[in-house]
Each structure stands twice: as structure tokens, then as C-alpha cells.
């Protein structure tokens, strides 16, 4: 069975049209998907995770970063209205596995080309956003974390408008959406995306799919975890207000704030699937007015070649932190001893706990074996290269003065039913 990576439509069919429990005249249909996988790395100095997750892999293998189980119910109320509910059990930032409501929306078919949805909807920020959790629809072991971790939100609460139109052999899909979203980043902190506004455009022509998208939002944060940031900002403003020569500390206090800051994310992609060859590539850009949420450039290219039921592939991906990653303290010569002792501490807290550097590159080799109907076995070996002064996306990593390479070995089974 071939995996059509170039068609978002077929990706959704793999999710909602597997072995559905649906009679010809039934209002409801059910489908499910999941991944059972294990991963280990070559280090105990950092923890490998695929998103904001509490537990991950080190030299000790773990099933927690990738394993998941989801189920979806579709209800056709009449020729105009339908509804979808999707539950997903996957480890989150507090180490829990849900299940959580991933999708829950009502859809109205206005006409043959135009649909309107409202509720909790998949956030279309990447090429594979609508089915990023359905590993079976992806060629590789997982969507590249180098790129896909830049926006950890996979759904939003709001509404969208979907329009489809064909011109010759090309089918165009347009999506406009508004809403809000939130995600926990640890036990005590929740990040908010408020006033989300975005669009998603795709064009499918033969073996090719082209995609472009953009989202703009206002940031926010809540929970006990951000109280330390507020305290740090207060200290910077207090010292920065003592004299003009320390004014950069006041500016820094404003720049590291989260609430009310604007952020955006843009991406373009292309996918190809014809005969034995299959591949995809994306370029992304995250921008933020808050130094706490760093600017990032991301990219990846994945290429595979089918040999019967086995598809070996190679993937090269990476991201670069484009915003400030280290702040230089202003001179405190001539100031009282209290100021001379406090400024280095404040700046060290900013550099060590606020200004992040996620720059990394990954070279991965793997293979997918479509061993049977509805399931695929995958294996992958990846080498993650982290430059000096970066932690990459690894949890618990510290910035090193030298470049670091970490090997990541993964095996798993993806399935739909």
C-alpha cells in the first residue's frame, strides 16, 4: 500500500476512512490511529522529546516521546451539517496521557465548494498539520522536530472557512481561520495564543502539492511558572532606572515580556509522490516581539524510494535561532557595590533562563515497511548536531562551549483502524 504524501485529502482519508464502523445508512462512523515506538539516544546529559513533554529518552530507551493513540467519530446530521470529535492520548508537558479533545467541531456545507466550521479545529500551520499525529500517513518516523516544535499547538478553538476550486488539472484549497489556542509547557506554565488570524493555501497538480500558510497571534502566559519572569523584569527595571547608563536593563525587561507581544509564523512547502519516488520539503519562519519566544528559521527535506513494500528514506532538517541569544551587561564601574553585584546576577538569569538558542541540524536515515493492511513498521537512526552555545530542542541540556553530536535511534509501528 502506497502512502500519498502529496495529498492532504488522501491524508485525511487515511484517518477518517480506515476500517470505519459504518453501515451504509448510519449517521456515525468511527476510525482510529496510533503509534507504538521506542527511542534511545547516545547521551544521559539531555532528554530527547518530540514536543513539550515531561519525560523522554536518554541512553535508556523510552516509549514516551512518540507513542500515542487516537480515535475519531464523524457524524453526518444531514446533507448540510456534520460533526467531528477526535480524542488523542499522548504524553504532554505534565507527564499525563489524556485522552484530550484534539478536534471537536461542527461543519456546514454551504455549497459544493464552500464549507464553514466552528469549534476545536486542527491548526493548519504546517504542511501535514491536519494529520501530523497520524504517523501512518507520514513516510518518516516522525515529522522533523527541528521544524515542527516551533509551533507546539496542534489545534485551536475558533472558526474557519474552506474553499475548493479546480482549474484544469489543478485543485486549489483555501482556508481562512480565526481563534485562540493554549498549550502547557511544564507543570506550572501555560502559553496562550490569542487573537489568532491566518490562512492556508494548497495547490495539487498531479504528483505535486504546493503549500503556503501564515498565522499572526498575540502571546500570553499564565501560571505560577511565569512569576519568576515577572520578578526578574522587576529587578531589571529597578536597577535600570537608577541612571541613564543602565537604561538597557529597562529595555531588556520590556523585551523579555510575553503578555501582549505579537508573534507570527509563516511556511511554504512542496511534496512529490510519483512511481517509486516520494519526497517533501518545507521552509518556515517564526517571529516574535518577545525575546522569551525566540525568532526561528526552520527547514527540512525528506526523500524516499520505494522498493516493493519497503521505502528507505533520508531526511535533512534544521533550525536556526535568529534573535538575541546572549545579552551583554552594561558597565557598572563607578556605581555602588550593590549595583555592581546585582547587575551580573540579573543578566546571568536572563542569559541562562530566558534567552534560548535552539539551533540544531539533523541527518536521519530510515526505512518504512508496509507490512500489512493498515500498519507500517519504521526504523530510523539520526544524528543531531548542536553547535556551541546552543541546547537544541533537548530538555535539560546546557549550553556547551563546543559543538555536540547526539545519536537518536528509533523503532516503531504506526497503524490506522
C-alpha positions in Angstrom: 0.0 0.0 0.0 1.5 3.4 -1.0 1.5 6.4 1.2 0.4 9.5 -0.7 2.3 12.3 1.0 1.4 14.9 -1.6 -2.3 15.0 -1.0 -3.8 16.4 2.1 -7.1 15.0 1.1 -5.7 11.4 1.0 -4.0 12.0 4.3 -7.3 12.8 5.9 -8.9 9.7 4.2 -6.3 7.6 6.0 -7.5 9.0 9.2 -11.3 9.0 8.7 -11.7 6.3 6.2 -9.7 3.3 7.5 -11.7 0.4 8.9 -14.7 2.5 9.8 -17.6 1.1 11.8 -20.2 2.5 9.5 -23.2 0.9 7.8 -24.5 2.3 4.5 -27.3 4.2 6.2 -25.6 5.0 9.5 -25.2 8.6 10.8 -21.9 7.8 12.7 -18.5 6.5 11.6 -15.5 5.7 13.7 -11.8 5.4 12.9 -8.6 5.3 15.0 -4.9 5.6 14.7 -1.8 5.2 16.9 1.9 4.7 17.2 3.8 2.3 19.4 7.5 3.3 19.3 10.7 3.3 21.3 13.6 5.7 21.1 17.0 6.0 22.8 20.0 8.3 22.4 23.7 8.3 22.9 23.7 10.7 26.0 22.4 10.9 29.5 23.2 14.7 29.6 20.0 15.7 27.8 16.5 14.3 27.3 15.0 13.7 23.9 11.4 14.7 23.5 9.2 15.5 20.4 7.3 18.4 21.9 6.8 19.9 25.3 6.9 16.6 27.2 7.9 15.9 30.8 9.6 12.5 30.1 11.8 11.4 27.3 14.6 9.3 26.1 18.3 9.1 27.1 20.7 6.1 26.9 17.7 4.4 28.5 15.1 3.6 25.8 11.7 5.2 26.2 8.3 4.7 24.6 7.0 8.0 25.8 8.2 10.6 23.2 6.3 9.1 20.2 3.7 6.6 21.4 0.1 7.7 21.0 -3.5 6.5 20.5 -6.3 8.4 18.9 -9.9 7.9 17.9 -12.3 9.9 15.8 -16.1 9.9 15.4 -17.7 11.6 12.4 -21.4 12.3 12.5 -23.4 13.3 9.3 -26.5 15.0 10.6 -27.9 15.8 7.1 -26.7 17.0 3.7 -25.7 20.3 5.2 -24.4 19.7 8.7 -21.9 17.3 10.1 -19.7 17.0 13.2 -16.3 15.5 14.1 -14.9 14.6 17.5 -11.3 13.4 17.9 -9.6 12.3 21.1 -5.9 11.8 21.4 -3.9 10.2 24.2 -0.2 11.3 24.1 2.2 12.4 26.7 2.0 16.1 27.5 4.1 18.7 29.4 3.0 17.4 32.8 3.6 13.7 32.0 -0.1 12.9 31.5 -1.6 11.0 28.6 -5.2 12.3 28.4 -7.1 11.5 26.4 -7.5 15.1 25.4 -10.0 16.6 22.9 -8.0 17.3 19.8 -10.8 18.1 17.5 -14.5 18.9 18.2 -16.2 20.9 15.5 -19.4 21.3 13.5 -19.3 21.8 9.8 -21.8 23.4 7.5 -21.6 22.7 3.7 -22.6 25.9 2.1 -22.3 24.6 -1.4 -20.1 22.1 -3.3 -17.0 24.3 -2.9 -17.5 26.1 0.4 -17.6 24.8 4.0 -17.7 26.6 7.3 -16.5 25.0 10.6 -16.6 26.1 14.2 -15.3 24.5 17.4 -11.9 22.9 18.1 -10.1 22.6 14.7 -6.7 21.3 13.6 -4.3 24.3 13.4 -3.0 24.4 9.8 0.5 25.8 10.5 2.4 23.1 8.6 2.1 21.0 5.5 1.0 18.0 7.5 -0.9 19.8 10.2 -4.3 18.1 9.7 -2.8 14.7 10.2 0.5 15.3 11.9 -0.4 13.0 14.8 -1.3 10.2 12.4 2.1 8.6 11.9 0.8 6.2 9.3 0.3 9.0 6.8 4.0 10.1 7.2 6.9 8.5 5.4 9.4 9.1 8.1 9.5 8.0 11.7 8.1 11.4 12.8 7.7 14.9 11.4 11.1 16.7 11.9 11.1 18.1 15.5 13.7 20.7 14.3 10.9 22.4 12.4 7.6 21.2 13.9 8.4 22.1 17.5 8.5 25.8 16.6 4.7 25.8 16.9 3.7 23.2 19.6 0.0 23.9 19.2 -1.8 21.4 17.0 -5.4 22.7 17.3 -7.3 25.9 18.1 -10.7 27.0 19.3 -12.4 29.1 16.7 -13.8 29.0 13.2 -12.6 28.7 9.6 -13.8 28.9 6.0 -12.8 26.3 3.5 -13.0 26.9 -0.2 -12.0 24.4 -3.0 -11.8 25.1 -6.7 -10.3 23.2 -9.7 -8.8 24.8 -12.8 -7.8 22.2 -15.3 -5.7 19.5 -13.6 -5.0 21.7 -10.6 -7.1 21.7 -7.4 -6.8 24.8 -5.2 -7.8 24.8 -1.5 -8.0 27.9 0.6 -8.6 28.2 4.3 -9.1 31.4 6.4 -9.4 31.0 10.2 -9.6 32.9 13.5 -9.5 31.7 17.1 -7.3 31.1 20.1 -5.2 28.3 21.5 -3.2 27.3 24.6 -0.6 24.7 25.5 1.2 23.8 28.7 5.0 24.0 28.6 5.6 22.5 32.0 3.7 21.7 35.3 3.2 25.4 36.1 3.1 27.3 32.9 0.6 27.7 30.1 1.3 29.7 26.9 -1.6 31.4 25.2 -2.1 32.3 21.6 -4.8 34.9 21.5 -6.5 36.6 18.5 -5.2 34.1 16.0 -5.7 35.0 12.4 -4.3 33.0 9.5 -4.6 31.5 6.1 -3.6 28.2 4.5 -3.3 27.7 0.7 -2.6 24.5 -1.2 -2.5 23.6 -4.9 -2.4 19.9 -6.0 -1.4 19.1 -9.6 -0.5 15.5 -10.5 2.4 14.3 -8.4 3.0 17.7 -6.8 1.4 19.5 -3.9 2.3 23.1 -3.1 1.5 24.8 0.2 1.8 28.3 1.8 0.5 29.5 5.1 0.7 32.3 7.6 -0.6 33.0 11.1 -0.4 36.0 13.4 -1.3 36.0 17.1 -0.9 37.8 20.4 1.1 36.0 23.1 0.2 35.4 26.7 1.2 33.2 29.6 -0.3 32.2 32.9 0.5 30.1 35.9 3.0 30.1 38.7 5.8 29.3 36.3 5.8 32.9 34.9 6.1 34.6 38.4 9.9 34.2 38.2 9.9 36.1 34.9 7.9 38.9 36.5 10.3 39.1 39.4 13.3 39.2 37.0 11.6 42.0 35.0 11.0 44.0 38.2 14.7 43.7 39.2 15.9 44.8 35.8 13.6 47.8 35.8 14.6 48.8 39.3 18.3 48.8 38.6 17.9 50.1 35.0 16.1 53.2 36.3 18.9 54.3 38.6 20.9 56.0 35.8 20.9 56.5 32.0 23.9 54.3 31.7 21.9 51.3 32.9 18.8 52.0 30.7 19.5 49.0 28.6 18.3 46.9 31.5 14.9 48.6 31.4 14.7 47.9 27.7 15.6 44.3 28.3 12.9 43.9 30.9 10.3 45.1 28.4 11.8 42.9 25.6 11.6 39.6 27.5 8.0 40.1 28.5 5.3 37.8 27.0 1.9 39.2 27.5 0.5 41.3 24.7 3.5 40.7 22.4 2.8 40.0 18.7 4.1 36.8 17.0 3.8 35.3 13.6 4.6 32.1 11.7 5.0 31.5 8.0 5.7 28.5 6.0 6.0 27.2 2.4 6.3 23.6 1.3 6.3 21.2 -1.6 5.7 17.5 -1.8 6.1 15.0 -4.6 4.8 11.4 -5.0 5.1 9.6 -8.3 6.1 6.0 -9.0 8.9 4.9 -6.7 10.0 8.4 -5.6 8.4 10.3 -2.7 9.6 13.4 -1.0 8.7 16.7 0.7 10.3 19.9 1.9 9.3 22.9 4.0 10.7 26.3 4.9 9.4 28.1 8.0 9.9 31.3 9.8 8.8 32.2 13.4 9.0 35.8 14.5 8.1 37.3 17.9 8.2 40.7 19.6 9.2 38.8 22.8 12.8 37.7 23.3 11.4 34.9 25.5 9.9 33.4 22.4 12.8 33.5 20.0 12.8 34.1 16.3 13.4 30.8 14.4 14.1 29.8 10.8 13.4 26.1 10.0 13.7 23.8 7.1 13.7 20.1 6.1 13.9 17.9 3.0 12.9 14.2 3.1 13.4 11.9 0.1 12.4 8.2 -0.2 12.5 5.5 -2.8 10.0 2.6 -2.8 11.3 -0.9 -3.3 8.3 -3.1 -3.1 6.7 -2.6 0.3 9.9 -1.1 1.8 10.7 2.6 1.4 14.2 3.7 2.5 14.5 7.4 3.1 16.9 10.2 4.1 15.9 13.4 5.8 18.0 16.5 6.4 16.5 19.2 8.7 17.4 22.0 11.0 16.6 25.3 12.6 18.4 28.5 13.5 17.7 30.9 16.3 17.7 34.3 14.7 17.0 36.5 17.7 19.2 37.6 20.6 20.7 34.6 22.5 23.0 36.4 24.9 22.8 39.8 26.5 26.0 41.8 27.4 25.7 43.6 30.8 26.3 47.3 30.8 29.4 48.6 32.6 28.8 49.2 36.4 32.1 50.9 37.0 31.6 53.8 39.5 28.3 52.5 40.7 27.7 51.4 44.3 28.7 47.9 45.3 25.1 46.7 45.5 24.6 47.7 41.8 27.9 46.1 40.8 26.9 42.8 42.5 23.3 42.8 41.3 23.6 43.5 37.6 25.7 40.4 36.7 23.2 38.2 38.6 20.2 39.7 36.8 22.0 39.4 33.4 23.0 35.8 34.1 19.4 34.9 34.9 18.3 36.4 31.6 21.0 34.6 29.6 20.5 31.3 31.4 16.8 31.2 31.8 15.1 33.5 29.2 17.2 33.9 26.1 17.2 30.5 24.3 19.2 29.1 21.5 17.6 26.0 19.8 19.8 25.9 16.8 20.5 22.3 15.6 20.7 20.2 12.5 19.6 16.6 12.0 20.6 14.0 9.4 18.4 10.9 9.5 18.3 7.6 7.6 15.4 5.3 7.9 13.0 2.9 6.3 9.3 2.2 6.2 7.9 -1.3 5.7 4.2 -1.5 4.8 4.0 -4.9 6.5 0.2 -5.3 6.3 -3.1 -3.6 5.8 -3.3 -0.5 8.0 0.1 -0.7 9.7 3.7 0.1 8.9 6.9 -0.7 10.7 9.6 2.0 10.8 13.2 2.4 11.9 15.5 5.4 11.9 18.9 6.4 13.0 19.5 10.2 13.3 22.5 12.3 14.2 21.6 15.7 15.8 24.3 18.3 15.6 24.1 21.1 18.2 26.6 24.0 17.8 28.4 25.6 20.7 26.2 27.8 22.9 23.0 26.0 21.9 20.9 23.4 23.7 19.0 22.3 20.6 15.5 21.1 21.4 16.7 18.7 24.1 15.2 19.1 27.5 17.6 19.6 30.4 20.6 20.3 28.1 23.1 23.0 29.0 24.9 25.2 26.6 28.3 23.8 25.8 31.5 25.7 24.7 32.0 23.1 21.9 29.8 21.5 19.3 27.9 18.4 20.3 26.6 15.5 18.3 23.9 13.2 19.7 22.7 9.9 18.0 19.0 9.1 18.2 17.8 5.5 17.4 14.0 4.9 16.9 11.8 2.0 16.0 8.1 1.8 15.9 4.8 0.7 14.4 2.2 3.2 13.0 -1.4 1.9 12.5 -4.9 3.0 11.5 -8.1 1.1 12.0 
